[in-house]
Amino acid sequence: MTQETGAERVKCLIIGSGPAGYTAAVYASRANLNPVLYQGIQPGGQLTITTEVENYPGYPDGIQGPEMMIDFEKQAKRMGADIRFGIATKVDFSSQPHKVWIDDEKLIEADAVIISTGASAKWLGLSSEERLNGFGVSACAVCDGFFFRGKEVAIVGAGDTAAEEALYLSKLCTTVHMLVRKEAMRASKVMQDRVFNTPNIKIYFNTETEEVLGEKTVNGVRIRNNQTGETQDIAVNGFFVAIGHQPNSDIFKGFLDMDEAGYIKTIPGTSKTNIEGVFASGDVQDKIYRQAVTAAGSGCMAALDAERYLGEKGIH
């Protein structure tokens, strides 16, 4: 338990600053754990690239994603959380206290670590997709589908998530153009059947997206049939990308149990990982719901679990 020279010792370290990280910071502060939170590569997480958020409780008129994250941060700071810029670049969870390196140089030794590093949406890599992100381009139908009620939209993807999101959009939109790269979908048979039996979902097989069209907002998509080479423009107001998410968990590999996609496994009903004193919350361990409100809930769980753990260890 000796402290390495030059290391900073903290009781509770939170890595990541989306709804999960900031909520954990609020609860940990109120429990006198004196949490230190490092914001990571994208302070505020995925919500900072979202425009209007209408499905988070307590905001009757909706709120802009970046503004909401500023509110979360202000609240955590008001409770006493020490919020810092910096990216966790390496960890060593092989012994207590846990070691986390920030920006490859600063070493933090922590009695409890809460991981809230989130997940990043996978994108197609088109410059038009990047330019119009938040202006008709989205990676979350449940978050943004509401804004396209009564309009036509396109969705790219072929797995269960894409099928689920296409079905969700079909209840709101007049037509959903589903763009599938190969000649078949990867989704489970039951999901495929639901998609095929939904009259306002139009499926395009062997189809690549060449460009998202529009100056300030999306007004169409240019597609190419990768067998015939033929291109076609479809008029749509929304363009959804559903080709998966990548959990930001690489630095924890070798220490924490993960599933095949890299999501950190937690003991069901808790935020506990396979390493004592290390907790995971938010999208880095949740591939099912991926909502701001569920991330915030799991951040609360992680802080409460960390508080109990430190209490049992007699660390005050």
Backbone hydrogen bonds in HBPLUS format (Angstrom, degrees):
<---DONOR---> <-ACCEPTOR-->    atom                        ^
c    i                          cat <-CA-CA->   ^        H-A-AA   ^      H-
h    n   atom  resd res      DA  || num        DHA   H-A  angle D-A-AA Bond
n    s   type  num  typ     dist DA aas  dist angle  dist       angle   num
A0007-ALA N   A0004-GLU O   3.07 MM   3  5.46 163.1  2.10 130.0 132.1     1
A0008-GLU N   A0107-LEU O   2.97 MM  99  6.42 163.5  2.00 154.9 158.1     2
A0109-GLU N   A0008-GLU O   2.75 MM 101  5.99 168.2  1.77 156.3 158.8     3
A0010-VAL N   A0109-GLU O   2.78 MM  99  6.17 163.2  1.81 162.7 166.9     4
A0111-ASP N   A0010-VAL O   3.16 MM 101  6.76 146.4  2.28 147.1 156.4     5
A0112-ALA N   A0011-LYS O   2.94 MM 101  6.20 134.4  2.15 141.3 155.4     6
A0036-VAL N   A0012-CYS O   3.01 MM  24  6.47 157.2  2.06 161.7 168.6     7
A0013-LEU N   A0112-ALA O   2.90 MM  99  6.32 165.3  1.93 159.8 162.1     8
A0114-ILE N   A0013-LEU O   2.77 MM 101  6.17 164.4  1.80 162.1 167.0     9
A0014-ILE N   A0036-VAL O   2.82 MM  22  6.11 167.2  1.84 157.7 159.8    10
A0038-TYR N   A0014-ILE O   2.98 MM  24  6.43 158.1  2.03 170.6 173.1    11
A0015-ILE N   A0114-ILE O   2.87 MM  99  6.27 165.0  1.89 169.4 173.3    12
A0116-SER N   A0015-ILE O   2.74 MM 101  5.60 154.8  1.80 159.3 162.4    13
A0016-GLY N   A0038-TYR O   2.87 MM  22  5.93 165.0  1.89 170.3 174.5    14
A0022-TYR N   A0018-GLY O   3.01 MM   4  6.15 178.8  2.01 167.7 168.1    15
A0023-THR N   A0019-PRO O   3.05 MM   4  5.90 154.1  2.12 135.7 143.4    16
A0024-ALA N   A0020-ALA O   2.94 MM   4  6.08 160.6  1.97 149.3 155.1    17
A0025-ALA N   A0021-GLY O   2.94 MM   4  6.19 147.3  2.05 141.7 151.3    18
A0026-VAL N   A0022-TYR O   2.96 MM   4  6.30 149.3  2.06 146.3 153.8    19
A0027-TYR N   A0023-THR O   3.06 MM   4  6.37 169.7  2.07 158.8 159.5    20
A0028-ALA N   A0024-ALA O   2.80 MM   4  5.88 161.9  1.83 150.9 157.0    21
A0029-SER N   A0025-ALA O   2.93 MM   4  5.87 152.1  2.01 139.4 146.8    22
A0030-ARG N   A0026-VAL O   3.11 MM   4  6.33 159.6  2.15 145.6 150.9    23
A0031-ALA N   A0027-TYR O   3.08 MM   4  6.30 128.8  2.35 137.5 150.9    24
A0033-LEU N   A0028-ALA O   2.94 MM   5  5.32 163.7  1.97 160.5 158.6    25
A0032-ASN N   A0029-SER O   2.94 MM   3  5.11 157.0  1.99 112.7 115.1    26
A0082-ASP N   A0035-PRO O   3.02 MM  47  6.26 176.9  2.03 164.6 163.6    27
A0037-LEU N   A0082-ASP O   2.81 MM  45  6.08 165.6  1.83 151.2 155.1    28
A0084-ARG N   A0037-LEU O   2.80 MM  47  6.08 166.2  1.82 173.8 177.1    29
A0039-GLN N   A0084-ARG O   2.97 MM  45  6.23 161.6  2.00 168.7 174.1    30
A0040-GLY N   A0086-GLY O   2.90 MM  46  5.49 142.6  2.04 159.9 155.7    31
A0045-GLY N   A0042-GLN O   2.68 MM   3  5.23 160.1  1.72 148.8 150.3    32
A0048-THR N   A0045-GLY O   3.10 MM   3  5.99 165.4  2.12 123.8 128.0    33
A0049-ILE N   A0046-GLN O   3.02 MM   3  5.69 163.6  2.05 117.0 122.3    34
A0050-THR N   A0047-LEU O   3.14 MM   3  4.93 161.1  2.18 103.3 105.1    35
A0065-GLY N   A0051-THR O   2.63 MM  14  5.39 152.8  1.70 154.3 163.8    36
A0053-VAL N   A0063-ILE O   2.60 MM  10  5.24 152.6  1.67 149.5 159.2    37
A0063-ILE N   A0053-VAL O   2.96 MM  10  5.24 148.2  2.06 136.7 147.0    38
A0062-GLY N   A0059-TYR O   2.92 MM   3  5.10 165.0  1.94 116.5 120.1    39
A0068-MET N   A0064-GLN O   2.96 MM   4  6.23 155.6  2.02 158.6 166.4    40
A0069-MET N   A0065-GLY O   3.10 MM   4  6.42 153.6  2.17 152.3 159.0    41
A0070-ILE N   A0066-PRO O   3.07 MM   4  6.39 142.0  2.22 141.1 151.4    42
A0071-ASP N   A0067-GLU O   3.01 MM   4  6.39 152.5  2.09 146.7 153.9    43
A0072-PHE N   A0068-MET O   2.98 MM   4  6.34 155.5  2.04 147.3 153.8    44
A0073-GLU N   A0069-MET O   2.94 MM   4  6.14 161.5  1.98 143.9 148.7    45
A0074-LYS N   A0070-ILE O   2.87 MM   4  6.09 164.7  1.89 153.0 157.0    46
A0075-GLN N   A0071-ASP O   3.01 MM   4  6.20 159.0  2.05 150.1 155.4    47
A0076-ALA N   A0072-PHE O   3.01 MM   4  6.31 161.0  2.05 151.6 156.6    48
A0077-LYS N   A0073-GLU O   2.89 MM   4  6.16 158.3  1.94 153.7 160.1    49
A0078-ARG N   A0074-LYS O   2.86 MM   4  6.06 156.6  1.91 148.1 154.7    50
A0079-MET N   A0075-GLN O   3.07 MM   4  6.35 142.0  2.22 143.3 152.8    51
A0081-ALA N   A0076-ALA O   3.01 MM   5  5.55 160.8  2.05 152.7 146.9    52
A0080-GLY N   A0077-LYS O   2.86 MM   3  5.05 146.3  1.98 102.4 113.5    53
A0103-ASP N   A0087-ILE O   2.73 MM  16  5.34 168.4  1.74 164.5 162.2    54
A0089-THR N   A0101-TRP O   2.90 MM  12  5.82 159.4  1.94 152.0 159.0    55
A0101-TRP N   A0090-LYS O   2.82 MM  11  5.19 172.0  1.83 153.3 156.0    56
A0092-ASP N   A0099-LYS O   2.82 MM   7  5.02 152.5  1.90 146.1 145.2    57
A0099-LYS N   A0092-ASP O   3.05 MM   7  5.02 175.4  2.05 146.0 145.1    58
A0098-HIS N   A0110-ALA O   2.91 MM  12  5.19 139.4  2.08 162.0 150.4    59
A0110-ALA N   A0098-HIS O   2.80 MM  12  5.19 160.9  1.84 149.5 155.0    60
A0100-VAL N   A0108-ILE O   2.91 MM   8  5.23 158.6  1.96 154.9 160.7    61
A0108-ILE N   A0100-VAL O   2.80 MM   8  5.23 167.0  1.82 155.0 159.5    62
A0102-ILE N   A0106-LYS O   2.70 MM   4  5.02 161.2  1.73 150.1 156.7    63
A0105-GLU N   A0102-ILE O   2.99 MM   3  5.94 159.2  2.04 130.4 131.6    64
A0106-LYS N   A0102-ILE O   3.05 MM   4  5.02 143.8  2.19 157.8 150.2    65
A0113-VAL N   A0277-GLY O   2.91 MM 164  6.36 161.2  1.95 162.2 168.6    66
A0279-PHE N   A0113-VAL O   2.81 MM 166  6.17 166.4  1.83 165.9 170.7    67
A0115-ILE N   A0279-PHE O   2.70 MM 164  6.04 171.3  1.70 156.3 158.3    68
A0281-SER N   A0115-ILE O   2.87 MM 166  6.18 161.2  1.91 173.9 171.4    69
A0248-ASN N   A0118-GLY O   2.91 MM 130  5.82 174.3  1.91 144.5 146.2    70
A0120-SER N   A0246-GLN O   2.83 MM 126  5.18 165.9  1.85 139.4 139.3    71
A0246-GLN N   A0120-SER O   2.73 MM 126  5.18 163.7  1.75 149.4 154.6    72
A0122-LYS N   A0244-GLY O   2.90 MM 122  5.64 164.3  1.92 154.5 150.0    73
A0130-GLU N   A0126-LEU O   3.16 MM   4  6.45 154.7  2.23 146.5 152.5    74
A0131-ARG N   A0127-SER O   2.91 MM   4  6.10 160.4  1.94 148.4 154.0    75
A0132-LEU N   A0128-SER O   3.06 MM   4  6.11 150.3  2.15 141.0 147.4    76
A0133-ASN N   A0130-GLU O   3.30 MM   3  5.16 164.2  2.32 101.8 105.6    77
A0135-PHE N   A0132-LEU O   2.79 MM   3  4.95 158.5  1.84 127.8 130.1    78
A0137-VAL N   A0132-LEU O   3.25 MM   5  5.70 146.8  2.36 151.0 142.6    79
A0134-GLY N   A0137-VAL O   2.98 MM   3  5.56 176.2  1.98 147.3 148.4    80
A0218-VAL N   A0135-PHE O   3.17 MM  83  6.67 145.3  2.30 155.0 164.2    81
A0239-PHE N   A0136-GLY O   2.74 MM 103  6.02 162.6  1.77 160.9 159.4    82
A0138-SER N   A0239-PHE O   3.00 MM 101  6.40 155.1  2.07 152.9 156.8    83
A0241-VAL N   A0138-SER O   2.88 MM 103  6.34 157.0  1.93 156.0 163.8    84
A0144-ASP N   A0140-CYS O   3.03 MM   4  6.21 162.2  2.07 150.6 155.3    85
A0145-GLY N   A0141-ALA O   2.64 MM   4  4.72 148.0  1.74 139.2 142.1    86
A0147-PHE N   A0144-ASP O   3.12 MM   3  5.85 148.0  2.22 119.9 126.6    87
A0148-PHE N   A0145-GLY O   2.88 MM   3  5.53 163.9  1.91 123.2 128.4    88
A0151-LYS N   A0148-PHE O   3.02 MM   3  5.31 149.7  2.11 138.9 133.9    89
A0150-GLY N   A0172-LEU O   2.82 MM  22  6.27 164.2  1.85 151.7 151.1    90
A0174-THR N   A0151-LYS O   2.95 MM  23  5.47 139.2  2.12 122.3 133.5    91
A0237-ASN N   A0152-GLU O   2.86 MM  85  5.99 168.7  1.87 161.5 158.7    92
A0153-VAL N   A0175-THR O   3.07 MM  22  6.50 162.7  2.10 163.9 168.7    93
A0177-HIS N   A0153-VAL O   2.82 MM  24  6.21 170.6  1.83 154.1 156.4    94
A0154-ALA N   A0238-GLY O   2.92 MM  84  6.30 156.4  1.98 148.3 154.6    95
A0240-PHE N   A0154-ALA O   2.80 MM  86  6.15 170.1  1.81 153.3 155.6    96
A0155-ILE N   A0177-HIS O   2.84 MM  22  6.22 153.9  1.90 155.6 157.0    97
A0179-LEU N   A0155-ILE O   2.79 MM  24  6.06 167.4  1.80 160.6 165.1    98
A0156-VAL N   A0240-PHE O   2.86 MM  84  6.33 155.3  1.92 159.4 165.9    99
A0242-ALA N   A0156-VAL O   2.84 MM  86  5.70 155.1  1.90 156.6 164.8   100
A0157-GLY N   A0179-LEU O   3.20 MM  22  6.42 165.0  2.22 160.6 161.0   101
A0186-ARG N   A0158-ALA O   2.71 MM  28  5.33 136.0  1.91 122.8 136.9   102
A0187-ALA N   A0158-ALA O   2.86 MM  29  6.09 130.6  2.10 161.9 148.5   103
A0163-ALA N   A0159-GLY O   3.00 MM   4  6.26 159.6  2.04 152.4 158.5   104
A0164-GLU N   A0160-ASP O   2.81 MM   4  5.99 160.9  1.85 150.7 156.2   105
A0165-GLU N   A0161-THR O   2.83 MM   4  6.03 160.1  1.87 152.6 158.0   106
A0166-ALA N   A0162-ALA O   2.84 MM   4  5.98 153.0  1.91 145.5 153.4   107
A0167-LEU N   A0163-ALA O   2.97 MM   4  6.19 157.1  2.02 147.7 153.4   108
A0168-TYR N   A0164-GLU O   2.96 MM   4  6.21 152.4  2.04 142.7 150.8   109
A0169-LEU N   A0165-GLU O   2.88 MM   4  6.10 163.5  1.91 150.2 154.1   110
A0170-SER N   A0166-ALA O   2.88 MM   4  6.05 142.1  2.02 141.6 152.6   111
A0171-LYS N   A0168-TYR O   3.24 MM   3  5.69 149.1  2.34 106.6 114.7   112
A0172-LEU N   A0169-LEU O   2.93 MM   3  5.25 148.2  2.03 108.6 118.5   113
A0173-CYS N   A0169-LEU O   2.77 MM   4  5.77 162.5  1.80 169.3 175.2   114
A0176-VAL N   A0200-ASN O   2.82 MM  24  6.20 163.6  1.85 165.4 169.1   115
A0202-LYS N   A0176-VAL O   2.80 MM  26  6.12 161.4  1.84 157.3 163.8   116
A0178-MET N   A0202-LYS O   2.75 MM  24  5.93 161.5  1.78 152.2 158.6   117
A0204-TYR N   A0178-MET O   2.83 MM  26  6.08 162.3  1.86 174.5 170.8   118
A0180-VAL N   A0204-TYR O   2.90 MM  24  5.93 172.3  1.91 163.7 163.5   119
A0207-THR N   A0180-VAL O   2.89 MM  27  5.60 173.5  1.89 137.4 139.0   120
A0206-ASN N   A0182-LYS O   2.89 MM  24  4.53 171.9  1.90 120.7 120.3   121
A0191-MET N   A0188-SER O   3.04 MM   3  5.37 118.7  2.43 105.1 119.7   122
A0192-GLN N   A0188-SER O   2.93 MM   4  6.24 161.5  1.96 159.3 165.5   123
A0193-ASP N   A0189-LYS O   2.90 MM   4  6.12 163.8  1.93 153.3 157.5   124
A0194-ARG N   A0190-VAL O   3.16 MM   4  6.39 153.9  2.23 139.9 146.3   125
A0195-VAL N   A0191-MET O   3.01 MM   4  6.31 159.2  2.06 150.5 155.8   126
A0196-PHE N   A0192-GLN O   2.81 MM   4  6.09 171.6  1.82 163.6 165.3   127
A0197-ASN N   A0193-ASP O   2.96 MM   4  6.05 141.6  2.11 142.4 152.5   128
A0198-THR N   A0195-VAL O   3.10 MM   3  5.30 164.0  2.12 111.5 114.3   129
A0201-ILE N   A0198-THR O   3.12 MM   3  5.78 163.6  2.15 127.4 127.8   130
A0226-ASN N   A0206-ASN O   2.81 MM  20  5.55 157.0  1.86 145.6 152.7   131
A0208-GLU N   A0224-ARG O   2.92 MM  16  5.26 168.6  1.93 154.4 157.1   132
A0224-ARG N   A0208-GLU O   2.88 MM  16  5.26 156.2  1.94 148.9 154.7   133
A0210-GLU N   A0222-ARG O   2.77 MM  12  5.43 157.0  1.82 151.8 157.9   134
A0211-GLU N   A0222-ARG O   3.35 MM  11  5.16 157.8  2.40 132.7 135.3   135
A0222-ARG N   A0211-GLU O   2.79 MM  11  5.16 172.3  1.79 160.5 163.2   136
A0213-LEU N   A0220-GLY O   2.71 MM   7  4.72 159.4  1.75 130.8 133.7   137
A0219-ASN N   A0213-LEU O   2.87 MM   6  5.72 167.3  1.89 137.2 140.3   138
A0221-VAL N   A0234-ILE O   2.86 MM  13  5.37 146.2  1.98 146.8 157.9   139
A0234-ILE N   A0221-VAL O   2.87 MM  13  5.37 164.1  1.89 151.9 156.5   140
A0223-ILE N   A0232-GLN O   2.81 MM   9  5.37 168.5  1.82 163.2 163.3   141
A0232-GLN N   A0223-ILE O   2.88 MM   9  5.37 145.6  2.00 150.0 156.3   142
A0225-ASN N   A0230-GLU O   2.86 MM   5  5.40 163.2  1.88 157.1 160.1   143
A0229-GLY N   A0225-ASN O   2.68 MM   4  5.18 145.5  1.80 148.6 158.0   144
A0249-SER N   A0247-PRO O   2.95 MM   2  5.53 130.8  2.20 105.7  91.0   145
A0252-PHE N   A0249-SER O   2.97 MM   3  5.61 155.3  2.03 121.1 129.0   146
A0253-LYS N   A0250-ASP O   3.14 MM   3  5.51 167.1  2.15 114.7 118.7   147
A0255-PHE N   A0252-PHE O   3.09 MM   3  5.71 158.5  2.14 135.6 139.9   148
A0256-LEU N   A0252-PHE O   3.13 MM   4  5.93 167.4  2.15 162.2 165.1   149
A0265-LYS N   A0257-ASP O   2.87 MM   8  5.65 178.3  1.87 144.9 145.5   150
A0259-ASP N   A0263-TYR O   2.93 MM   4  5.50 151.1  2.02 146.8 154.9   151
A0262-GLY N   A0259-ASP O   2.97 MM   3  5.33 157.0  2.02 112.8 120.3   152
A0264-ILE N   A0284-VAL O   2.98 MM  20  6.22 154.4  2.04 152.7 152.3   153
A0267-ILE N   A0272-LYS O   2.84 MM   5  5.56 152.7  1.91 152.3 161.5   154
A0270-THR N   A0267-ILE O   2.89 MM   3  5.54 140.3  2.05 152.4 156.7   155
A0280-ALA N   A0271-SER O   2.85 MM   9  5.30 156.1  1.90 147.3 152.7   156
A0273-THR N   A0278-VAL O   3.20 MM   5  6.00 153.3  2.28 165.7 159.0   157
A0278-VAL N   A0275-ILE O   3.12 MM   3  5.64 153.0  2.20 140.2 137.4   158
A0285-GLN N   A0282-GLY O   3.04 MM   3  6.02 166.3  2.06 127.4 131.5   159
A0295-ALA N   A0291-GLN O   2.95 MM   4  6.13 156.1  2.01 152.0 159.3   160
A0296-ALA N   A0292-ALA O   2.92 MM   4  6.12 159.1  1.96 147.9 153.4   161
A0297-GLY N   A0293-VAL O   3.08 MM   4  6.23 156.3  2.14 137.2 143.6   162
A0298-SER N   A0294-THR O   2.98 MM   4  6.23 153.4  2.05 144.1 150.6   163
A0299-GLY N   A0295-ALA O   2.91 MM   4  6.18 139.8  2.07 144.7 156.5   164
A0299-GLY N   A0296-ALA O   3.14 MM   3  5.01 123.7  2.48  91.5 106.3   165
A0300-CYS N   A0296-ALA O   3.05 MM   4  6.38 150.4  2.14 148.8 156.0   166
A0301-MET N   A0297-GLY O   3.09 MM   4  6.44 157.1  2.15 143.5 149.6   167
A0302-ALA N   A0298-SER O   2.95 MM   4  6.16 155.9  2.01 142.0 147.9   168
A0303-ALA N   A0299-GLY O   3.09 MM   4  6.35 158.8  2.13 146.8 151.6   169
A0304-LEU N   A0300-CYS O   3.01 MM   4  6.29 163.7  2.04 155.6 160.1   170
A0305-ASP N   A0301-MET O   2.79 MM   4  6.01 158.1  1.84 152.6 159.5   171
A0306-ALA N   A0302-ALA O   2.84 MM   4  6.01 155.0  1.90 146.0 153.1   172
A0307-GLU N   A0303-ALA O   2.85 MM   4  6.07 155.9  1.91 146.6 153.4   173
A0308-ARG N   A0304-LEU O   3.01 MM   4  6.26 162.4  2.05 147.9 151.9   174
A0309-TYR N   A0305-ASP O   2.94 MM   4  6.10 161.1  1.97 146.8 152.7   175
A0310-LEU N   A0306-ALA O   2.89 MM   4  6.09 168.1  1.91 155.0 157.4   176
A0311-GLY N   A0307-GLU O   2.95 MM   4  6.11 153.3  2.03 144.9 153.0   177
A0312-GLU N   A0308-ARG O   2.86 MM   4  6.13 157.8  1.91 152.8 158.3   178
A0313-LYS N   A0309-TYR O   3.02 MM   4  6.31 143.2  2.16 143.2 153.6   179
A0315-ILE N   A0310-LEU O   2.82 MM   5  5.11 158.0  1.87 159.5 155.6   180
A0314-GLY N   A0311-GLY O   3.02 MM   3  5.00 150.2  2.12  98.3 107.7   181
